[in-house]
């Protein structure tokens, strides 16, 4: 009985011995996560009720989208929370696997040229994503009337800030040294922003316009 049962679950013997066992599906490390690569697609090993469970990328994205909408029911609410660093960090901290989950999806979806804002906005609200460069270009185009009404140095400095977003996304806008970057300094630095208002207020206005572009 034992031999017959064994024969039903193992491949038949061939001359020269048994066929080699099927190798296990390879596992790769992505953003600190174990991702199993199977013929049917990638599976993310994530914690479910305290246990490591493999889920498909689509299932994982759905979990992320569901939690995002709980935190920000609309795109407008999401944008408002994103612009404020403390609110954004709190929101990301409530996502599955914290903020790492968004970076994981960006990597698996091959969206490295996109800011996390666009990755999440597409996932939760169906917004057509823009690359960082596309968003910076859209900002300049859509705000042309606003920019030409500003003092020339201020407009140039704000465009330089937009260029920082094209390079590094949200982090580029919030770099503590953003007002000291060579492009901003050449445009007049803080003095250029002060001609319009408080630099912090001008920066926030720029961020609001950037993410609405």
GIKAKA-V590668 format. One record per residue. N is the residue number from 1. RES is the residue in three letters. PHI is phi in whole degrees, 0 to 359 (* if undefined). OMEGA is omega in whole degrees, 0 to 359 (999 if undefined). D_CENTER is the distance of its C-alpha to the mean C-alpha in Angstrom with 1 decimal. Layout:
# GIKAKA-V590668
n: (N:N)
res: (RES:RES)
phi: (PHI:PHI)
omega: (OMEGA:OMEGA)
d_center: (D_CENTER:D_CENTER)
This chain:
# GIKAKA-V590668
n: (1:2:3:4:5:6:7:8:9:10:11:12:13:14:15:16:17:18:19:20:21:22:23:24:25:26:27:28:29:30:31:32:33:34:35:36:37:38:39:40:41:42:43:44:45:46:47:48:49:50:51:52:53:54:55:56:57:58:59:60:61:62:63:64:65:66:67:68:69:70:71:72:73:74:75:76:77:78:79:80:81:82:83:84:85:86:87:88:89:90:91:92:93:94:95:96:97:98:99:100:101:102:103:104:105:106:107:108:109:110:111:112:113:114:115:116:117:118:119:120:121:122:123:124:125:126:127:128:129:130:131:132:133:134:135:136:137:138:139:140:141:142:143:144:145:146:147:148:149:150:151:152:153:154:155:156:157:158:159:160:161:162:163:164:165:166:167:168:169:170:171:172:173:174:175:176:177:178:179:180:181:182:183:184:185:186:187:188:189:190:191:192:193:194:195:196:197:198:199:200:201:202:203:204:205:206:207:208:209:210:211:212:213)
res: (UNK:UNK:UNK:UNK:UNK:UNK:UNK:UNK:UNK:UNK:UNK:UNK:UNK:UNK:UNK:UNK:UNK:UNK:UNK:UNK:UNK:UNK:UNK:UNK:UNK:UNK:UNK:UNK:UNK:UNK:UNK:UNK:UNK:UNK:UNK:UNK:UNK:UNK:UNK:UNK:UNK:UNK:UNK:UNK:UNK:UNK:UNK:UNK:UNK:UNK:UNK:UNK:UNK:UNK:UNK:UNK:UNK:UNK:UNK:UNK:UNK:UNK:UNK:UNK:UNK:UNK:UNK:UNK:UNK:UNK:UNK:UNK:UNK:UNK:UNK:UNK:UNK:UNK:UNK:UNK:UNK:UNK:UNK:UNK:UNK:UNK:UNK:UNK:UNK:UNK:UNK:UNK:UNK:UNK:UNK:UNK:UNK:UNK:UNK:UNK:UNK:UNK:UNK:UNK:UNK:UNK:UNK:UNK:UNK:UNK:UNK:UNK:UNK:UNK:UNK:UNK:UNK:UNK:UNK:UNK:UNK:UNK:UNK:UNK:UNK:UNK:UNK:UNK:UNK:UNK:UNK:UNK:UNK:UNK:UNK:UNK:UNK:UNK:UNK:UNK:UNK:UNK:UNK:UNK:UNK:UNK:UNK:UNK:UNK:UNK:UNK:UNK:UNK:UNK:UNK:UNK:UNK:UNK:UNK:UNK:UNK:UNK:UNK:UNK:UNK:UNK:UNK:UNK:UNK:UNK:UNK:UNK:UNK:UNK:UNK:UNK:UNK:UNK:UNK:UNK:UNK:UNK:UNK:UNK:UNK:UNK:UNK:UNK:UNK:UNK:UNK:UNK:UNK:UNK:UNK:UNK:UNK:UNK:UNK:UNK:UNK:UNK:UNK:UNK:UNK:UNK:UNK:UNK:UNK:UNK:UNK:UNK:UNK)
phi: (*:297:292:296:296:298:294:282:244:238:294:295:290:241:298:100:113:290:294:297:297:295:296:294:298:293:243:244:259:229:52:86:256:277:239:271:261:245:302:273:137:270:239:263:276:229:274:232:54:82:241:284:232:281:231:290:299:296:297:295:298:294:299:294:297:299:292:299:292:296:283:219:296:221:297:297:296:300:297:298:290:294:293:266:308:296:295:296:297:296:297:295:295:269:287:305:58:58:296:299:297:291:294:297:298:302:292:293:271:55:245:298:276:251:288:300:304:288:299:287:297:290:295:269:231:70:287:294:285:244:294:301:294:297:292:296:294:295:301:296:293:288:252:301:297:295:295:287:274:273:304:308:297:294:298:295:295:293:296:293:296:299:295:295:296:302:278:229:68:305:300:294:290:257:301:304:263:300:284:257:295:308:295:290:298:297:278:122:62:301:300:295:288:296:292:256:164:294:307:296:290:295:295:295:301:298:297:300:290:299:279:268:293)
omega: (180:182:180:179:180:183:182:183:178:176:181:178:175:176:182:176:181:174:179:180:177:181:179:177:182:177:179:178:180:179:178:180:169:179:181:181:182:177:181:181:182:176:180:176:183:183:175:183:176:180:177:184:176:176:179:179:180:177:181:178:179:177:180:180:180:180:180:182:174:182:183:188:181:178:180:178:179:181:180:180:182:185:180:186:182:179:180:180:178:180:180:180:179:178:174:181:178:185:180:183:181:179:177:180:179:181:183:179:180:181:182:179:182:173:179:176:182:177:181:181:176:185:186:189:177:179:176:185:173:171:179:180:179:180:178:178:179:177:182:182:186:182:182:181:177:184:184:177:181:172:185:180:180:179:179:180:179:176:177:176:178:178:177:177:180:181:191:176:182:179:179:179:187:174:181:181:187:181:179:179:185:182:180:179:180:180:179:175:182:181:179:179:182:177:181:184:176:182:180:179:178:180:179:178:179:179:180:180:179:184:174:185:999)
d_center: (56.1:53.6:53.9:53.5:50.4:48.9:49.7:47.7:44.3:44.8:45.3:49.0:50.5:51.2:53.7:52.4:50.6:47.7:44.7:41.9:39.3:36.2:33.5:30.6:27.3:25.4:22.6:19.9:17.6:13.9:11.9:15.1:15.5:18.5:17.9:21.2:21.8:24.4:26.3:24.8:21.1:18.7:19.1:16.9:19.2:18.2:20.5:22.3:25.2:25.2:25.5:23.4:23.0:21.6:19.6:18.4:14.9:15.8:17.2:14.3:12.0:15.0:15.3:11.8:12.6:16.0:15.1:12.7:15.7:18.0:16.3:16.0:18.5:17.7:15.4:17.7:17.5:13.7:13.8:16.7:15.1:11.9:14.5:16.4:15.0:17.1:16.1:12.4:13.0:15.4:13.2:10.5:13.6:14.9:12.3:13.7:13.7:12.2:8.8:9.1:8.7:5.0:5.1:8.1:7.2:5.2:8.4:10.8:10.1:10.5:7.8:7.9:9.4:6.7:5.3:2.4:5.9:6.7:4.7:6.3:9.3:10.1:10.0:12.1:14.1:14.4:13.6:13.8:10.7:11.6:10.8:10.9:14.6:15.3:14.0:16.2:19.0:18.9:19.1:22.2:23.7:23.4:24.5:27.4:30.1:28.7:28.4:31.9:33.4:32.2:34.2:33.4:32.2:29.8:28.4:28.0:26.3:23.8:23.1:22.7:20.0:18.2:18.5:16.8:13.7:14.1:14.3:11.8:9.7:10.1:11.5:14.0:15.2:15.8:17.4:20.9:22.5:21.1:24.6:26.1:24.2:27.0:26.0:26.2:29.3:31.0:30.4:32.2:29.7:29.9:33.2:31.5:29.2:32.2:34.1:31.8:31.3:29.7:27.0:24.7:25.4:24.9:21.5:20.4:22.0:20.1:16.7:17.9:19.0:15.9:13.7:16.7:17.3)
